[in-house]
Amino acid sequence: MTGTANPKAALVLSGKGGVGKTLISVNLALHLKDTGAKVGLLDADFSASNSGYFLDLKGKEMGFGREEFRPLDYDGLEVFGISLIMGDRGVNMAGDQYAQLLRDSVEATPWAAEYVVVDCPAGYGDELTTAAIVFQETLLGSVIVVQPAHHLDARRALQIHRDKELPILGLIENMTYYEGPGGDRVAIFGESVVEELGAEFKVPVFGKIPLSMNIRRQVEMRNPKLTGEYAEPILNAVKAITQARPTKPGFIEKGLGWLREKVDKVLIEMVLSINRELNIPGLQQQHGYPGGSIVRLNVMSDDMTRIVTQADWVVHEGKLTAADGSYNPDSQIDIKPKAVKWAFLGNRVMSNGEIYTFKDAQALGDMRVYGEKSMARGAYFIKVVFDELSRNRAAMDKMRPLFEAL
């Protein structure tokens, strides 16, 4: 394989579809190329690729080798997109397929590019985490696209970045106002919010782009490169990209070799404290949980891809006890060591000012609960027990040194 194995990556994303992510991505790539750098554009919205609406990619295909993809050379810009493999059809793709294709787009693709602009899918779920993991050694950060009518989604995207310790390059507001033929400006999507968000989250604001018929005509002509005042936010973002240095996401683990022993000690003391300090029969009655279901607890690596240690638990005769592993679990909890520490110690403040809890762990994907109908009750009950334990001062005084060691 030739070329740059891992180009530096700038992610472009938003919390909502239809806000102009691809317009921003394409322009970042084109203007970044104007600096003299070798640039790639990765259309990572594999299920709903639309880079072909902006660049004249009709009839063009990527090359293939036995073990690699070859990006399309589009006037000196390397382009990787599902439409260059599958055509214009929509693609129904499972989560693990998405993750594998995204990994292949980097690891099995001989990029010559120094920089790659990644047009991410709408939202901020597993796709964002996967992209951060794939580019963990070369991630420069995210350009978050804001639209006034969807400021809550932009806020959530910013909160996710802060809470998962992902680098943010800055904000671009698109469709800030409608620019009429006579030069009139109408805030049809509401008043601008980008300055307020930038100040609140202490991130740069690159600028604002209007909803303009001039831009629409350019896109229809497959000539999407913005110029003049339209291009100012793009140029500000390009400058930030060229000045940025790779930052490893905070949720990527620094090493697992020392962790298993510490986690096992925590789990042993946790079970002892639960049975010693909590009224398990009372909690069973309160939450309608009869017991008997086996719950598997997987303490995961910080990227949720590997099991650090595993324990099967069952509530039997009013006590939480270890199961012998000879039966398949009825339900399962996957949780990161950081989530265990933060939720029990209460020493992590979220971007909204609240203290991190198990509810936040689930919202951020730091804890995942699996089960169906009655099976889910076992996992839910263990979570209730976790919550009760975290509020029990006597137990926490004994366990705090173990949690701090994590």
Secondary structure, 3 states (H helix, E strand, C coil): CCCCCCCEEEEEECCCCCCCHHHHHHHHHHHHHCCCCCEEEEECCCCCCCHHHCCCCCCCCCEECCCCEECEEECCEEEEECHHHHCCCCCCCCHHHHHHHHHHHHHCCCCCCCEEEEECCCCCCHHHHHHHHHCCCCEEEEEEEECHHHHHHHHHHHHHHHHCCCCEEEEEEEEEEEECCCCCEECCCCCCCHHHHHHHHCCCEEEEEEEEHHHHHHHHCCCCCCCHHHHHHHHHHHHHHHHCCCCCCCCCCCCCCCHHHHHHHHHHHHHHHHHHHCCHHHHHHHHCCCCCCEEEEEEECCCCCCEEEEEEEEEECCEEEECCCCCCCCEEEEECHHHHHHHHHCCCECCCCCECCHHHHHHCCCEEEECCCHHHHHHHHHHHHHHHHHCCHHHHHHHHHHHHHC
